[in-house]
C-alpha cells in the first residue's frame, strides 16, 4: 500500500469519526488490510496510536458538547432571577443570559416586530441530523461559507466555549470573544446555538418531527419549542447533540382571586427608574375591621396535595391555593394611586376580608378565616386556627416570586388586546350613516366586518325588546361609538360578543420625566373629560351629537367581553380620528378616571327574576326555531339529564334554565341581581352563611335548600365545561346527581375525599362565564366555524387583512359627526399604532385567541374545556372606578389601577373568575354596612386564556446524540 493510499484511508477515518464505535471498527479493518499487505511494522504502530487518539478525542468532544448544552440552559434558567426585565443600569447590569433569552424569546414569539440581535445565540436555519449535514444547512449555504466551521468562525449568533486542559484534566472554560479561532485551537471547544421547532398537536410528534417525519425548524409564534444545538470538537473528532430547552405558551399562570402586579411602586418610578423595587407604605390587615363584608373564596386555586393523618389529626402540604397575590404591600388602607407621580400601588381594602379555603380532607372540611390571622409559614400541619402559608403572597416586587407579566418596555399589556380589537371589527358596521337602509351590506368602502349583517339583525331583534326614547336602537355588538354605548347603558340594553368602546382622554399633566417604557419620550398623563367620565343615575353625558342622560334604572349588561379602550382625543371632539389620534399606552393613562355607578352585569350568574314578569327570553337571530327549542326552558322541572346540551351554543338545541333571561329595561335595580347573593337576604344568603361558619369545621346546614333549578343548571354547565385532564381542578363524580342537596358528594381535587364539606361550599358560588358566551354565540347565531375562523371572516366575508386594507391609504376614514366610527386603531404618516399592522400575524395565530369545539350534529359550538378563554371586562388603561353592585363572571383586567367600591352604593358585588390589576387595587365594601363583596377564584375562566407576554417555561427533555 502506498503512502498516498494510507493517507486517504486515514483521512477517511478523520471524516467519519462521529461515532466512537465506528472509528474502532474501521481501525480494525485497516489493521487487517495492512496485515494482508504485509505492511505490519511501522504502520500498525501508527494506526494503534491513531485509534487511541480518535477514541479519546471523541469522548472529549461528546463531553464538551454535553457541557455546552448545560451551559446554555444555565443561561436560560438564570435569566430573570433578580432582574426579570433584563434592564441594563449602571448599578445592576443584566444577568448572564438575560438579554439573550429575552431577544430570542421576543423574536420567536413576534418575528413581525423583533429581529434577532447580533448578540443572541439563535440561528433559525442551522439544524441537521448529522455532523456532515450541518455543512449543507441553509444558514451555511446562505452565508456562502465553505462549511460549518467557516460559518461558525464568522457568526455572531453562535456561542463558542473553549476548555483548557492540564494533563488531560479540564481546568477552566472561557467564552471566545472572537469565533475566528474555532477549530484552530488544540483545546476542546464547543459551538452552541438555538433554533425553534414547531411542535405538533400530538405528544408523539415532539419535539423534532411532524406526522410525516419532516423536521419543522425555524418556526415563530406559539407552539414553538426552543432547541439547543451543541457541536463539540477535540482535535479532529466531532460530536453533535441537541436538546429541547424551552417551551413557549400563551396560557396564563400564577394568578389568584385577586392579583395585583405592579412592576414598580410609583408612576414616577415608571419613568425615572429610581425606586423600582419600592413597595410604598407598610400595610397589614386589621383585626378591628373584621366586619364580614368581603369574602374571598379560593378552594379551586392550585394547591399542593394535602396529606392528613386521622390518628394524630395532623396534616402536611398546602391545604389550599392562593387567594391574594401582590408585588407590593397588601392590607387595610385607603386608595393610594390618584396622587400624580407621588403615589403607591398596594392592594388595599377598607375591611379585613374573610378567606374561604378547603383543607381537601373529609375530616377537616373547610375553613373561613380572617386575613389578619397568623400564617402557618411551615405549611406542615393542619393550620387551623392559622391561615395556610400560601394563601397570601405579598411584597414580591424584589423577590424571585415576583409576577413579571406586564411588559412596560412594550405597550404594557398582559393580553393581546389587538386580537380582540380586530374581533370587534368583524361585528362592526362602518357606514356613513349607521342606521341607513343599506346597513349590513359590504358595499360601503369603510370596512364593514364579516358579521356586520348578523350584528344588524341582532340589533333589530333587540330593538323590539328594548325601545329607545330617542330614535333608532344602537348596535349591540362590535365597536360602538361613545354615544351608542351610553344609550345602551341608559336603557339597560344588553350587548353581545366582543364589544369595544373607545374612550377619549385629554392631556393634563407632564410627568417631567423621560420614560423608559415609552421609548425615551417625555410622558404626559391623560384623563377622561368630566363631561363623559361618570356613568351614574341622573348624569348627563354630552358629545357632539347632544346629551344622553343616564336613567334611574340604567345598567351595564354584556354577554361576552367588554373592552374599554383609551385614546388621545387631540382635537377634543370625542371621536377617534384616524388622521391625528392614537391609542394610549397604559403608562400614559394611569390617571384616566372613569366612574361607573350603574349596576354591572357581565356574564352574570343567576340573574334574579320571575318568568313572564322580570325577565325577557334570550334573543337569537337564527331562523327555523320552533316552540320546542330550548333557548328558554319554561318547564318547572329541573334540567335532569340536560348535561348533553348544557354547553351547546345553539339557538335551537341549546338549553337555558327556567326563569332566566335578559333583565327588563325598567323596574327596580334589584332585577337582574343574583338572588342568592343579595345582601338583603341576610343570614339566608351566602355571605351570611360564610359569616356563620367562621372557625367551624364543616359547612353545616346553611346550604340546605339553596340548590334551585337555576343552580342545578349552572352546576350541570360547570360539570361539562370542566377540564377533566386537570385533576387538581375539578374531576367530579362520574354520576352527577339530579337532585342536589348539601349532603351530596362533590369533590375538587384527585386527592379529596368525596365527603369533603369544603368542596360543597364552593358549589354555592356558580359562575356564569361559560353561560355568557353560550348566550352570545347563540344570540348571534354563530357556528363553530364562524368563531374558529373569526379573523378570517368566519368562513366567508372579509378577513381582518381586508379590513386593514380599508383603513390605509386614501380610504382611511376619520372620526367626526358624519363619520363617527373612525378607524379601529388610527393611522397616518406620523402616527402608526402597531395594532393596525398586526393583521397578518393575528390572522395566522387566531386559534390562540378564538376556539370552540364543534358539535358534529348541529355545527354549533360546545362551550367546554377547549374553549379559548377571553377576558370578560378589560380596560386598556385608565383608573377603573366602579361604585354599584355587580355580577361578573370571568377575568376583570386593567393594566392600571382598580377601585372596586360596591360600598358606595350598597348591594352585593360578585366576581367569579379572577381580578388582575397592573398598578394597584382598592376595595371598599363596609361603608354603613351597605355592601357585601364576594370574589371567587374560578380557573375555568383563566386557565385557557392567551396572554401577550408569553410564558417561557424552561424544560429539558429529548436530548439526542446526532450522527
Secondary structure, 3 states (H helix, E strand, C coil): CCHHHHHHHHHHHHHCCCCHHHHHHHHHHHHHHHHHHCCCHHHHHHHHHHHHHHHHHHHHHHHHHHHHHHHHHHHHHHCCCCCCCCCCECCECCCCCHHHHHHHHHHHHCCCCCCCCCCCCECCCCCCCCCHHHHHCHHHHHHCCCCHHHHHHHCCCCEEEEEEEECCEEEEEEECCCHHHCCCCCCEEEEEEEEEEECCCCHHHCCCECCCCCECECCCCCCEEEEEEEEEEECCEEEEEEEEEEEEEEECCCCCCEEECCCCCCHHHHHHCCCCCCCCCCCCCCHHHCCCCEEEECCCCCCCCCEEECCCCEEECCCCCCCEEECCCEEECCCCCCCCCCCCCCEEECCCCEEEEEEEECCCEEEEEECCCCEECCCCCCCCCCEECCCEECCCCCCCCCCCCCCCCCCCCCCCHHHHHHHHHCCCCCCCCCCCCCCCCCCCCCCCCCCHHHHHHHHHHHHHHCCCCCCCCCCCCEEECHHHHHHHHHCCCCEEEEEEEEEEEEEEEEEEEECHHHCCCEEEEEECCCCCCEECCCCEEEECCEEEECCCCCEEEEEEEEEEEEEECCCCCCCCCCCCCCECCHHHCCCCEEEECCEEEECCCCECCCCCCCEECCCCCCCCCCCCCCCCCCCCCCCCCCHHHCCECCCCCCCCCCCCCEECCCCCCCCCCECCCCHHHHHHCHHHHHHHCCCCCCCCCCCCCCCCHHHHHHHHHHHHCCCCCCHHHHCCCCCCCCCCCCCCCCCCCCCCCCCCHHHHHHCCCCCCHHHHHHHHHHHCCCEHHHHHCHHHCCCCCCCHHHHHHHCCHHHCCCCCCCCCCCCCCCECCCCECHHHHCHHHHHHCHHHCCCCEECCCCCEEECCCCCCECCCEEECCCEEEECCCEEEEEEEEECCCEEECHHHCCEEEEEEEEEEECCCEEECCCHHHCEEEEEEECHHHCCCEEEEEEEEECCCEEEEEEC
